[in-house]
Amino acid sequence: MAETSNRKYEISDKIVSKEVTNERNLIESVLENNFQDVVSLLDSGVSPDAHEYNKQLFYKLENYLTPLHHAVLHGYSDLVKLLIEKGGQYETRHNNLISILLG
């Protein structure tokens, strides 16, 4: 039974790892203003808020921003609109309490 339980954790870790990688790729694509890659990643089911990736950074006590934060801060209005349309949370605050709406 313990072997089955360990296997579930391994599968779960692989899923989270893939999710984190995809979300990191989303943030990198936003930073590069690569609209097509952002669309492709969002259409494949990647979270527009990069929750799992940001959790990893949070646990390491590193600064983190959502893809929408990055798009706003860099003035990528097409990406801002796309991320909001795909469910990006514009009420989210940076860990230093900076609102996206102030960006």
C-alpha positions in Angstrom: 0.0 0.0 0.0 2.9 2.4 0.8 4.2 1.8 -2.7 0.9 2.9 -4.2 0.9 6.0 -2.1 4.4 6.9 -3.1 3.5 6.4 -6.7 0.6 8.8 -6.4 3.0 11.4 -4.9 5.5 10.8 -7.8 2.7 11.3 -10.4 1.4 14.4 -8.5 5.0 15.9 -8.4 5.4 15.3 -12.1 2.1 17.1 -12.8 3.0 20.0 -10.6 6.5 20.2 -12.1 5.1 20.3 -15.6 2.6 23.0 -14.5 5.4 25.0 -13.0 7.5 24.7 -16.1 4.5 25.8 -18.4 3.7 28.7 -16.1 7.4 29.8 -16.1 7.3 29.6 -19.9 4.1 31.8 -19.9 5.9 34.4 -17.8 9.0 34.3 -20.0 6.7 34.7 -23.1 5.0 37.7 -21.6 8.4 39.3 -20.7 9.4 38.7 -24.4 6.1 40.2 -25.6 5.6 37.0 -27.5 1.8 37.2 -28.2 1.6 33.9 -30.1 3.3 31.8 -27.5 1.2 33.4 -24.7 -2.0 32.5 -26.7 -0.7 29.0 -27.3 0.1 28.4 -23.6 -3.2 29.8 -22.4 -5.1 27.8 -24.9 -3.3 24.6 -23.7 -4.7 25.3 -20.2 -1.9 27.1 -18.5 -3.2 29.3 -15.7 -3.1 33.0 -16.6 -2.1 33.8 -13.0 0.8 31.2 -12.9 -0.4 30.0 -9.4 1.9 27.0 -9.0 5.0 28.8 -10.3 4.3 31.8 -8.0 3.8 29.4 -5.0 7.3 28.0 -5.7 8.8 31.5 -5.6 6.7 32.5 -2.6 8.0 29.5 -0.6 11.6 30.5 -1.5 10.8 34.1 -0.3 11.5 35.5 -3.7 9.6 38.3 -5.3 7.0 37.1 -7.7 4.6 38.8 -10.1 1.8 37.3 -12.1 2.0 37.4 -15.9 -0.6 40.2 -15.8 1.7 42.2 -13.5 4.6 41.8 -16.0 2.4 42.8 -19.0 1.1 45.9 -17.2 4.6 47.0 -16.0 6.0 46.6 -19.5 3.1 48.3 -21.2 2.1 45.3 -23.3 -1.5 46.3 -23.7 -2.4 43.4 -26.1 -1.2 40.9 -23.6 -3.0 42.7 -20.7 -6.2 42.4 -22.6 -5.6 38.8 -23.5 -4.7 37.7 -20.0 -7.8 39.4 -18.5 -10.0 37.8 -21.2 -8.5 34.4 -20.3 -9.3 34.9 -16.6 -6.2 36.7 -15.2 -7.0 38.2 -11.9 -6.5 42.0 -12.0 -7.3 42.4 -8.3 -4.2 40.4 -7.4 -1.5 42.3 -5.4 2.2 41.8 -5.5 3.7 40.6 -2.3 4.8 44.3 -1.6 1.1 45.2 -1.9 1.4 46.8 -5.4 -1.8 46.5 -7.2 -1.9 45.8 -11.0 -4.3 48.6 -11.3 -1.6 51.1 -10.2 0.9 49.7 -12.7 
